[in-house]
């Protein structure tokens, strides 16, 4: 039994390393010190008040939220039909096309953002915000395809065939029979894609301009100039939100099986 | 193939995705690729590549980036394999709790996660405070803005990915196979290295690919923990473009970054993991 104790030890150390930093952030966010110091010398809620009072955090939060929602919905609209063909059809060149569809997840995000900036914003003169939305849609697309494909694979195709053989058109069968049955997969794809967009830095990095920035980018900018625990407070808020989302979706959908 | 669909419906279903990616993903990349070969007076030239590749700072940063990925990846494997094995063997209730603890960091803002290391490694951070109060250090050591800080940050960033891929690979190894090996006289360690590892090899290669390429292209970790003092390929690219306004240089670095990832992806694919991409 000695060996399994070693395994337990390694796993425990791994989890301390993985999750310890979260605890550290949350503790430091309640600090009364104006400079990052650990352990804090006193307790205060001032950094939470400050986060809520900084307007740039509010505006960029909304921008991240809107960009994430728009990009996620677009990626789903584009991705669901592709996922459907992935699971239901066989055709020549399918492997190459699947590779093409997953390539936005392989090409470094920094390069995707950079190339959108060079091509669309400087050459085609598209507004930065549109570029941000398009870049996010591109990187979310492979996620939606993957998660929805996984969900379609678990759906019994016989049910769809039954609907069609009973006189439903294929299109109607898709909306009336297939979509409702992969609902949890769609919700999982939505949540995973939205979180990916909301947390993204590399793609957004070059796609910022006057009045256009996402929350993580604004956090990075703030950190360059200030060393107070404001970012701790904001990070703690984000961590708690993530825990809530993961807990509720894991219970409802078992999101981990789509990762 | 499908008896109740028109034969070519699939083209219609694929078309929106294909058109979107060609216009908004592929064309910008091709544009950047073409730009990188533009000479000073037009025409095709390699002058930009020559400039970047002969720059000692670029070479230094490029090698440093590879070096850090080469350190992070094996550590992730060494820690990830035993942890993933341990998690796989748990009862499904315990397993799902631990899996959600692995997923939590993956879903949390990388800026928030990396920021924690400032609190830990900073001048008045946990490590410095405890070492100075114990009298081991007379004054705070510089732990931030070092390669070590970036390595620690990358490790925390990518360990969950390694563990997730390994767990899903090991789940496919049936308990019966393991029991057979054990009952045939294989020791536990022998069973692990000669049965579990080979059977989860695809997952290992996938994990290595994701962690290695991720380490090379990561931006947030080196930006926060390395700053301008310890540049990596991605922070160098940002500096060239947004600080020095050297767009030509940034373009060449962008192309080099894509090539590096593509070479790594395809190189590691030679090991033939079925699950890759």
Interface residues (C-beta under 8 A of the other chain):
Chain A: X3 X4 X6 X7 X8 X10 X11 X13 X14 X15 X17 X18 X19 X21 X22 X24 X25 X28 X35 X36 X37 X38 X39 X77 X78 X79 X81 X82 X84 X85 X88 X89 X90 X91 X97 X98 X99 X100 X101 X102 X103 X104 X106 X107 X108 X109 X110 X111 X112 X114 X115 X116 X118 X119 X120 X123 X134 X135 X137 X138 X141 X145 X161 X164 X165 X170 X195 X198 X199 X201 X202 X205 X206 X216 X219 X220 X223 X231 X232 X234 X235 X236 X238 X239 X242 X243 X245 X246 X247 X250 X255 X256 X259
Chain B: X1 X2 X4 X5 X9 X10 X13 X14 X16 X17 X18 X20 X21 X24 X25 X27 X28 X29 X31 X32 X35 X79 X80 X82 X83 X85 X86 X87 X96 X98 X99 X100 X101 X102 X103 X104 X105 X106 X107 X108 X109 X110 X111 X112 X113 X115 X116 X117 X118 X119 X120 X122 X124 X125 X126 X129 X155 X156 X159 X160 X163 X164 X188 X189 X213 X217 X219 X220 X223 X224 X234 X237 X238 X241 X242 X247 X250 X251 X254 X257 X258 X261 X262 X265 X277
